[in-house]
């Protein structure tokens, strides 16, 4: 609804990771499933949750995991089926 080209969940998560999450494997390691779901629910209901809560600071991987989950659940891949041949 903001007309932004980048969804708020990705904008918030990547900004937070750039500021607090420069750790090994930030996108490779998974966060705790219950924390990921809690964070997802907060984005769904609050628009922009407070990512500086202890639960997210202590499990920073849940923020990266939410980004990956967002891309996995897109109805069409980011690199669209129509462009697949060009990419290969």
N, C-alpha and C positions, 0 to 999 in steps of 0.2 A: 503493500500500500504506500510506501514512501517513494516509489518510482526509482529507487536505487538499482544500480546494475548488479550489485553484490548483496545477496540476502543478509539480513541482520545477524542471523545465527553464525554465518561464516565470518562476517566482519568482526563481531565481538570476540569470537573464539580465536581467530588468527591474531588480532591485536593483543589479546591476553597472552597467547603463547609467545609472541615476539617479546613481550615485556617480562614474563615470568617463567616461560617454559623452555629456556635454552638448556635442555638436558639431553643426554643420550637417548635416542630412540623415541623421541616425543611422538612421532607418528607411527612408529613401528610397534611399540608396546601398547597394550590395551589397558584402559582404566577399569575400575571396579564396576561391574554391570549395574548395580543398584545406583551408583553415583551418576553413571551415564544417563539412566532413565530419569533420575531426579532432575538433572540438568535439562534434559529434553523437555520434561514436563514444565519446568520453569520458563523455558523459551516459549513453549506453546501457550502458556497462560499469562505471562508477565511482559512480554515483548523483550525486555533486556534485563536478565537476571544479574545479580551481583556476583561476578566471578571471583571476587576476592574473599569470599567466605572460606573459612578454614577447610571445609569439606573438599573444595575444589583446589585450593592451594596444596593440600596434603596429597591429593590424588590428581595431579596436573594432567596425567595421561587420559583422564576421563574427558577433558576438553578436546584433546586431539582425536579421541575416539568418537566424539559427537560429530566432529567435522567429517570423518570418514563415513559415519553412518548416514549423514546428510547426502553425501555423494552416492552411496550405495542405493539409497531409496529414491533417487530421482526417477521419474517415469521413463525418461530417455537418457542414455549415457551422455556425459559431458562431451565426449568425442563421439558425435552422432553416428548412427548406423550408415547414413547417407555418405558421410565422409570417411568411413572406415577404409575403403580401398585406397584412397589418397594417402592416408596415414601409413598403411602397410607398404 
